């Protein structure tokens, strides 16, 4: 799968966040203005959010009206339905599911 430079960038950022924080997931989203939000999953006793949910929440709380693309780095074979739903809540962005090795496993809309 051939990716453009901006999609490669969000994948790289998501992989870096996951590695830096030592978490199960890393995600990055790009909003309609080109701003990028990077997050990892949150696993607290009182709060559990996927990396995609955190990244989408960061974008929305910063004023994003829509997303162009998202990347999820995970060992999962498919994105969680809640992750797809969070992205669909503010548009029809492409979600790239990527393995920790950087291999794109799939593309979801």
Secondary structure, DSSP 8 states (H G I E B T S, - for coil): ----HHHHHHHHHHHHHHHHHT-S-EEEEEETTS-EEEEE-EE-SS-EE-HHHHHHHHHHHTT---EEEEEEE-S-SS--HHHHHHHHTT---EEEEE-TTS-EEEEE-
